[in-house]
């Protein structure tokens, strides 16, 4: 079975525009928690952690520029 990759922004990214504080994306944190709770999922799905700064070339490559 071929799986489609799931992309998630790396946790703890920083935005200079907002005081340089570290942020967490709640959806990425939820995915990280599920994967930590059910490690066997890593064998069933292709998960890639993508750095937050744009452009996110790996995401564009996976879904296409139109998306």
N, CA, C and O atoms as a printed pandas DataFrame, in Angstrom:
     atom_number atom_name residue_name chain_id  residue_number  x_coord  y_coord  z_coord
0              1         N          UNK        A               1    0.838   -1.189    0.000
1              2        CA          UNK        A               1    0.000    0.000    0.000
2              3         C          UNK        A               1    0.881    1.249    0.000
3              4         O          UNK        A               1    1.782    1.376    0.829
4              5         N          UNK        A               2    0.624    2.156   -0.917
5              6        CA          UNK        A               2    1.377    3.404   -0.970
6              7         C          UNK        A               2    0.655    4.451   -0.123
7              8         O          UNK        A               2   -0.564    4.601   -0.205
8              9         N          UNK        A               3    1.416    5.161    0.680
9             10        CA          UNK        A               3    0.805    6.173    1.531
10            11         C          UNK        A               3    1.118    7.559    1.005
11            12         O          UNK        A               3    2.160    7.782    0.390
12            13         N          UNK        A               4    0.211    8.485    1.251
13            14        CA          UNK        A               4    0.456    9.878    0.914
14            15         C          UNK        A               4    1.170   10.516    2.091
15            16         O          UNK        A               4    0.832   10.238    3.242
16            17         N          UNK        A               5    2.148   11.365    1.823
17            18        CA          UNK        A               5    2.866   11.998    2.938
18            19         C          UNK        A               5    1.985   12.991    3.678
19            20         O          UNK        A               5    1.144   13.667    3.085
20            21         N          UNK        A               6    2.191   13.062    4.961
21            22        CA          UNK        A               6    1.539   14.057    5.796
22            23         C          UNK        A               6    2.619   15.026    6.244
23            24         O          UNK        A               6    3.667   14.603    6.733
24            25         N          UNK        A               7    2.380   16.315    6.084
25            26        CA          UNK        A               7    3.384   17.311    6.430
26            27         C          UNK        A               7    2.990   18.043    7.709
27            28         O          UNK        A               7    1.817   18.329    7.949
28            29         N          UNK        A               8    3.960   18.325    8.486
29            30        CA          UNK        A               8    3.748   19.014    9.748
30            31         C          UNK        A               8    4.888   19.999    9.952
31            32         O          UNK        A               8    6.044   19.675    9.680
32            33         N          UNK        A               9    4.577   21.190   10.424
33            34        CA          UNK        A               9    5.641   22.155   10.713
34            35         C          UNK        A               9    6.375   21.734   11.976
35            36         O          UNK        A               9    5.768   21.263   12.938
36            37         N          UNK        A              10    7.661   21.906   11.956
37            38        CA          UNK        A              10    8.464   21.550   13.118
38            39         C          UNK        A              10    8.027   22.366   14.333
39            40         O          UNK        A              10    7.793   23.568   14.207
40            41         N          UNK        A              11    7.913   21.746   15.499
41            42        CA          UNK        A              11    7.487   22.477   16.695
42            43         C          UNK        A              11    8.546   23.466   17.168
43            44         O          UNK        A              11    9.738   23.290   16.915
44            45         N          UNK        A              12    8.098   24.492   17.849
45            46        CA          UNK        A              12    9.013   25.454   18.456
46            47         C          UNK        A              12    9.594   26.455   17.477
47            48         O          UNK        A              12   10.679   26.987   17.711
48            49         N          UNK        A              13    8.877   26.728   16.361
49            50        CA          UNK        A              13    9.399   27.701   15.409
50            51         C          UNK        A              13    9.331   29.108   16.007
51            52         O          UNK        A              13    8.585   29.359   16.953
52            53         N          UNK        A              14   10.110   30.001   15.447
53            54        CA          UNK        A              14   10.162   31.375   15.955
54            55         C          UNK        A              14    9.785   32.351   14.847
55            56         O          UNK        A              14   10.101   32.141   13.676
56            57         N          UNK        A              15    9.100   33.428   15.246
57            58        CA          UNK        A              15    8.749   34.490   14.307
58            59         C          UNK        A              15    9.344   35.785   14.812
59            60         O          UNK        A              15    8.985   36.273   15.884
60            61         N          UNK        A              16   10.245   36.330   14.040
61            62        CA          UNK        A              16   10.905   37.568   14.454
62            63         C          UNK        A              16    9.919   38.714   14.589
63            64         O          UNK        A              16   10.109   39.600   15.422
64            65         N          UNK        A              17    8.859   38.706   13.774
65            66        CA          UNK        A              17    7.895   39.800   13.823
66            67         C          UNK        A              17    7.169   39.868   15.173
67            68         O          UNK        A              17    6.652   40.921   15.548
68            69         N          UNK        A              18    7.131   38.773   15.884
69            70        CA          UNK        A              18    6.399   38.739   17.156
70            71         C          UNK        A              18    7.373   38.375   18.268
71            72         O          UNK        A              18    7.347   37.253   18.774
72            73         N          UNK        A              19    8.198   39.280   18.637
73            74        CA          UNK        A              19    9.111   39.199   19.789
74            75         C          UNK        A              19   10.097   38.033   19.789
75            76         O          UNK        A              19   10.788   37.828   20.786
76            77         N          UNK        A              20   10.182   37.266   18.709
77            78        CA          UNK        A              20   11.130   36.156   18.672
78            79         C          UNK        A              20   10.756   34.992   19.568
79            80         O          UNK        A              20   11.553   34.072   19.746
80            81         N          UNK        A              21    9.558   35.012   20.137
81            82        CA          UNK        A              21    9.123   33.935   21.026
82            83         C          UNK        A              21    8.868   32.651   20.237
83            84         O          UNK        A              21    8.522   32.702   19.057
84            85         N          UNK        A              22    9.039   31.510   20.886
85            86        CA          UNK        A              22    8.769   30.218   20.249
86            87         C          UNK        A              22    7.265   29.965   20.222
87            88         O          UNK        A              22    6.555   30.287   21.174
88            89         N          UNK        A              23    6.791   29.387   19.126
89            90        CA          UNK        A              23    5.378   29.086   18.959
90            91         C          UNK        A              23    5.178   27.604   18.716
91            92         O          UNK        A              23    6.090   26.905   18.274
92            93         N          UNK        A              24    4.002   27.142   19.003
93            94        CA          UNK        A              24    3.583   25.783   18.670
94            95         C          UNK        A              24    2.332   25.877   17.825
95            96         O          UNK        A              24    1.417   26.630   18.158
96            97         N          UNK        A              25    2.278   25.133   16.746
97            98        CA          UNK        A              25    1.042   25.037   15.971
98            99         C          UNK        A              25    0.206   23.941   16.612
99           100         O          UNK        A              25    0.664   22.807   16.751
100          101         N          UNK        A              26   -1.010   24.273   16.999
101          102        CA          UNK        A              26   -1.814   23.294   17.745
102          103         C          UNK        A              26   -2.080   22.025   16.951
103          104         O          UNK        A              26   -2.111   20.936   17.525
104          105         N          UNK        A              27   -2.272   22.143   15.640
105          106        CA          UNK        A              27   -2.533   20.946   14.847
106          107         C          UNK        A              27   -1.283   20.075   14.739
107          108         O          UNK        A              27   -1.372   18.848   14.775
108          109         N          UNK        A              28   -0.132   20.703   14.610
109          110        CA          UNK        A              28    1.120   19.935   14.568
110          111         C          UNK        A              28    1.380   19.268   15.915
111          112         O          UNK        A              28    1.833   18.125   15.971
112          113         N          UNK        A              29    1.091   19.986   16.995
113          114        CA          UNK        A              29    1.276   19.414   18.330
114          115         C          UNK        A              29    0.365   18.204   18.524
115          116         O          UNK        A              29    0.768   17.213   19.133
116          117         N          UNK        A              30   -0.848   18.281   18.013
117          118        CA          UNK        A              30   -1.782   17.159   18.113
118          119         C          UNK        A              30   -1.250   15.947   17.350
119          120         O          UNK        A              30   -1.311   14.822   17.845
120          121         N          UNK        A              31   -0.734   16.176   16.157
121          122        CA          UNK        A              31   -0.163   15.083   15.362
122          123         C          UNK        A              31    1.022   14.470   16.095
123          124         O          UNK        A              31    1.144   13.247   16.168
124          125         N          UNK        A              32    1.894   15.311   16.636
125          126        CA          UNK        A              32    3.058   14.816   17.383
126          127         C          UNK        A              32    2.620   13.953   18.570
127          128         O          UNK        A              32    3.229   12.917   18.837
128          129         N          UNK        A              33    1.584   14.368   19.276
129          130        CA          UNK        A              33    1.088   13.616   20.435
130          131         C          UNK        A              33    0.511   12.268   20.010
131          132         O          UNK        A              33    0.766   11.252   20.657
132          133         N          UNK        A              34   -0.258   12.254   18.934
133          134        CA          UNK        A              34   -0.827   10.994   18.442
134          135         C          UNK        A              34    0.294   10.038   18.037
135          136         O          UNK        A              34    0.245    8.852   18.362
136          137         N          UNK        A              35    1.306   10.550   17.328
137          138        CA          UNK        A              35    2.417    9.689   16.913
138          139         C          UNK        A              35    3.218    9.176   18.105
139          140         O          UNK        A              35    3.705    8.046   18.090
140          141         N          UNK        A              36    3.355   10.006   19.138
141          142        CA          UNK        A              36    4.052    9.559   20.346
142          143         C          UNK        A              36    3.241    8.488   21.074
143          144         O          UNK        A              36    3.805    7.564   21.661
144          145         N          UNK        A              37    1.922    8.619   21.030
145          146        CA          UNK        A              37    1.048    7.654   21.718
146          147         C          UNK        A              37    0.899    6.345   20.949
147          148         O          UNK        A              37    0.694    5.286   21.543
148          149         N          UNK        A              38    1.004    6.425   19.624
149          150        CA          UNK        A              38    0.833    5.244   18.769
150          151         C          UNK        A              38    1.995    5.156   17.782
151          152         O          UNK        A              38    1.812    5.424   16.595
152          153         N          UNK        A              39    3.188    4.785   18.251
153          154        CA          UNK        A              39    4.371    4.774   17.383
154          155         C          UNK        A              39    4.251    3.851   16.177
155          156         O          UNK        A              39    4.960    4.041   15.188
156          157         N          UNK        A              40    3.375    2.863   16.237
157          158        CA          UNK        A              40    3.215    1.959   15.088
158          159         C          UNK        A              40    2.647    2.704   13.871
159          160         O          UNK        A              40    2.766    2.224   12.744
160          161         N          UNK        A              41    2.036    3.863   14.090
161          162        CA          UNK        A              41    1.529    4.656   12.972
162          163         C          UNK        A              41    2.650    5.105   12.038
163          164         O          UNK        A              41    2.430    5.290   10.841
164          165         N          UNK        A              42    3.847    5.279   12.584
165          166        CA          UNK        A              42    4.967    5.713   11.755
166          167         C          UNK        A              42    5.309    4.692   10.671
167          168         O          UNK        A              42    5.907    5.044    9.655
168          169         N          UNK        A              43    4.934    3.432   10.883
169          170        CA          UNK        A              43    5.151    2.406    9.868
170          171         C          UNK        A              43    4.066    2.443    8.798
171          172         O          UNK        A              43    4.264    1.934    7.695
172          173         N          UNK        A              44    2.918    3.045    9.120
173          174        CA          UNK        A              44    1.776    3.040    8.215
174          175         C          UNK        A              44    1.635    4.324    7.402
175          176         O          UNK        A              44    1.017    4.309    6.337
176          177         N          UNK        A              45    2.192    5.425    7.878
177          178        CA          UNK        A              45    2.063    6.692    7.164
178          179         C          UNK        A              45    3.425    7.354    7.013
179          180         O          UNK        A              45    4.352    7.092    7.779
180          181         N          UNK        A              46    3.522    8.199    6.030
181          182        CA          UNK        A              46    4.760    8.921    5.743
182          183         C          UNK        A              46    4.619   10.326    6.325
183          184         O          UNK        A              46    3.898   11.159    5.775
184          185         N          UNK        A              47    5.298   10.583    7.420
185          186        CA          UNK        A              47    5.222   11.882    8.083
186          187         C          UNK        A              47    6.530   12.617    7.873
187          188         O          UNK        A              47    7.608   12.066    8.095
188          189         N          UNK        A              48    6.429   13.857    7.446
189          190        CA          UNK        A              48    7.620   14.690    7.218
190          191         C          UNK        A              48    7.479   15.980    8.003
191          192         O          UNK        A              48    6.461   16.666    7.905
192          193         N          UNK        A              49    8.488   16.306    8.772
193          194        CA          UNK        A              49    8.498   17.568    9.509
194          195         C          UNK        A              49    9.148   18.623    8.624
195          196         O          UNK        A              49   10.276   18.458    8.159
196          197         N          UNK        A              50    8.428   19.689    8.406
197          198        CA          UNK        A              50    8.858   20.752    7.506
198          199         C          UNK        A              50    9.143   22.003    8.331
199          200         O          UNK        A              50    8.356   22.372    9.203
200          201         N          UNK        A              51   10.259   22.644    8.055
201          202        CA          UNK        A              51   10.587   23.893    8.754
202          203         C          UNK        A              51    9.522   24.948    8.443
203          204         O          UNK        A              51    8.959   24.957    7.348
204          205         N          UNK        A              52    9.248   25.826    9.393
205          206        CA          UNK        A              52    8.171   26.796    9.246
206          207         C          UNK        A              52    8.421   27.875    8.200
207          208         O          UNK        A              52    7.488   28.222    7.476
208          209         N          UNK        A              53    9.631   28.428    8.081
209          210        CA          UNK        A              53    9.820   29.558    7.163
210          211         C          UNK        A              53    9.401   29.236    5.722
211          212         O          UNK        A              53    9.665   28.152    5.204
212          213         N          UNK        A              54    8.742   30.213    5.100
213          214        CA          UNK        A              54    8.302   30.080    3.707
214          215         C          UNK        A              54    9.361   30.618    2.771
215          216         O          UNK        A              54   10.149   31.472    3.175
216          217         N          UNK        A              55    9.410   30.157    1.554
217          218        CA          UNK        A              55    8.545   29.138    0.955
218          219         C          UNK        A              55    8.943   27.743    1.427
219          220         O          UNK        A              55   10.119   27.464    1.658
220          221         N          UNK        A              56    7.978   26.900    1.562
221          222        CA          UNK        A              56    8.214   25.522    2.006
222          223         C          UNK        A              56    8.316   24.640    0.761
223          224         O          UNK        A              56    7.336   24.036    0.323
224          225         N          UNK        A              57    9.511   24.584    0.211
225          226        CA          UNK        A              57    9.744   23.917   -1.078
226          227         C          UNK        A              57    9.279   22.467   -1.077
227          228         O          UNK        A              57    8.732   21.995   -2.074
228          229         N          UNK        A              58    9.485   21.760    0.019
229          230        CA          UNK        A              58    9.087   20.350    0.061
230          231         C          UNK        A              58    7.571   20.195   -0.049
231          232         O          UNK        A              58    7.087   19.271   -0.703
232          233         N          UNK        A              59    6.830   21.086    0.581
233          234        CA          UNK        A              59    5.364   21.025    0.494
234          235         C          UNK        A              59    4.924   21.347   -0.928
235          236         O          UNK        A              59    4.058   20.666   -1.477
236          237         N          UNK        A              60    5.516   22.383   -1.529
237          238        CA          UNK        A              60    5.174   22.754   -2.898
238          239         C          UNK        A              60    5.457   21.587   -3.846
239          240         O          UNK        A              60    4.668   21.304   -4.747
240          241         N          UNK        A              61    6.575   20.922   -3.638
241          242        CA          UNK        A              61    6.930   19.774   -4.473
242          243         C          UNK        A              61    5.906   18.644   -4.341
243          244         O          UNK        A              61    5.597   17.968   -5.322
244          245         N          UNK        A              62    5.383   18.442   -3.133
245          246        CA          UNK        A              62    4.425   17.352   -2.908
246          247         C          UNK        A              62    3.035   17.653   -3.436
247          248         O          UNK        A              62    2.390   16.769   -4.000
248          249         N          UNK        A              63    2.553   18.890   -3.266
249          250        CA          UNK        A              63    1.166   19.199   -3.622
250          251         C          UNK        A              63    1.018   20.039   -4.882
251          252         O          UNK        A              63   -0.081   20.164   -5.422
252          253         N          UNK        A              64    2.117   20.615   -5.353
253          254        CA          UNK        A              64    2.073   21.439   -6.546
254          255         C          UNK        A              64    1.914   22.911   -6.210
255          256         O          UNK        A              64    1.361   23.270   -5.171
256          257         N          UNK        A              65    2.407   23.757   -7.104
257          258        CA          UNK        A              65    2.383   25.204   -6.865
258          259         C          UNK        A              65    0.971   25.764   -6.800
259          260         O          UNK        A              65    0.734   26.736   -6.083
260          261         N          UNK        A              66    0.045   25.189   -7.515
261          262        CA          UNK        A              66   -1.337   25.693   -7.536
262          263         C          UNK        A              66   -2.023   25.557   -6.177
263          264         O          UNK        A              66   -2.997   26.254   -5.893
264          265         N          UNK        A              67   -1.513   24.662   -5.347
265          266        CA          UNK        A              67   -2.126   24.453   -4.047
266          267         C          UNK        A              67   -1.356   25.179   -2.989
267          268         O          UNK        A              67   -1.719   25.124   -1.814
